């Protein structure tokens, strides 16, 4: 079967993990880009990518790449594509877009012209034009436009979206709690932490159970998309990429790679409602035998030893903890008090373990420093009170976040190091040799091909004095010179310039004297009042 290029989209920070996943399922010529990984594969691998990739958002099949300088150019280039190879007569289409181009400021108009081109292609062939669907289109297309073309043109890439709905919609969630973490991000965090199902896992703030289910799927090596109702490629009916139902059924039914999970996953939350939602989601995924749930406050772990910690006395491997605590951004919480408590629980209740916490570095809070009594600004991590060994920048639902690893050890850090111990400062994907090619996004360029080195706008209130003076034109308002007392200095005259001498300032600055009378002693006030009255009449 012929191989072609496949592109898997992902979240920022998960590219290396996704590349490893692609290699595991058989992808070749893997190249890492910005929030994406491209590789070579066939139709079977395209199906397998949708079924197995845990950290992919979408899987695309590029069909055409060209350059365009404006929407009319885009129309002409799109119309040249043989759409009968991808869209059947009468099918519905939809175009998703990612546009980073100065030539296409209005993304809606660009998509409008692209849709027109596809419809006009069919009309000119004497065929029924496809309809545009708002949702559940038969053929989902993706248009990516960037300023990476030549001679000021934009590079346009048209692809078929084989996933349909985004792949983070796994299909096992029946209900959601407030501000849930994405399944793709949860799986990425677990894989970065090195989770492989060879020990227990604890999520003390499990919410709707995303970490719990994703951890169980990884531990049992169950495909991430096994619960989904459908994929975009199942609606492809024409050309070489037409859906092969037998091939798909064979992949879907193959459970030869599943493995036994001999450890356990523990989830707890202070909210009984959240635990009820989690229980439904866990049952929907068929993973109840691996996951235990309990309504409990995190702080209670200080007074009661966790079941996973009791096994350490028998020589078991220390469990892993994962947290997605409230950031104080979408869910209200007393951030300083809450995060101090989290740090205390980890230090006193879970010695010998490692904890991975993701929280937002945008959620700054104002607090009073108990040592100095001064008001300060701080981020959630500032209050944990523990030294992280790893910091990884990430994004969760549009919020810039950081994932941190904390290693729990007895005593102080200096004592820990004095015993010859060191913190593990690399995540699972960083420990392996960098074997994948990487392509960075090019900086935006001007239309003449030169790099755009425009300086940022000056902040208000910090304008340069030169901006107020034009060459050869002097502004008296800014040319005046003042002495230390603020009085005007006499400007030096040019020799032979009599007019400038006549314009010399002769008055001194008037100093306000509160004891000085408002009117002269001989002022006739009666006359002034009479004159004013007559004037008003």
Secondary structure, DSSP 8 states (H G I E B T S, - for coil): ---EEEEEE--TT-HHHHHHHHHHHT-EEEEEETTEEEEEE-HHHHHHHHHH-SS-SEEEEEEEEEEESSHHHHHHHHHTS-GGGT--TT-EEEEEEEEE-TT---HHHHHHHHHHHHHHHHHHTTS---EE-SSS-SEEEEEEEES-SSTT-EEEEEEEESSSS-TT--S--S---TT---HHHHHHHHHHTT--SSS-EEETT-TTTHHHHHHHHHHHT--TTTT-S--GGGG--SSTT---HHHHHHHHH--TT-----S-EEEEES-HHHHHHHHHHHHHTT-GGGEEEEE--GGGGGTS--HHHHGGGGT----EEEE----SSSS---HHHHHHHHHHHHHHH-TT-EEEEEEESS--EEEE-TTT--EEEE-GGGGT-S-EEEEEEEEETTEEEEEEEEE--SS-HHHHHHTT-------HHHHS---SEE------B-TTS-B--------TT---GGGG-BTTB--HHHH--B-TTS-B------TT-HHHHHT----------TTS-SS-TT--HHHHHHHHHHHH-
